[in-house]
């Protein structure tokens, strides 16, 4: 009986230890932009969204730009990559 209690205590300790070592927040997952658009998230330090502090965007060429602090208040942006007038 004592051996059973020791095993139970060991299994419980391992379970609690794994919870303590688990990441506090899940990794942020960003979706791909729709074809012909550039999109991403801009992050702000205030609710009025006047002080930008970071972002995660994808431009029209598919290049991912990731900078600053990605926490706080966020706004999702999407813009068309439509071709403007070319040179004459």
Secondary structure, DSSP 4 states (H G I P E B T S, - for coil): -HHHHHHHHHHHHHHHHHHHHS-SSPPP--PPPPTTEEEEEEEESSTT--SEEEEEEE-TT--EEEEE---SEEEEEEEE--------
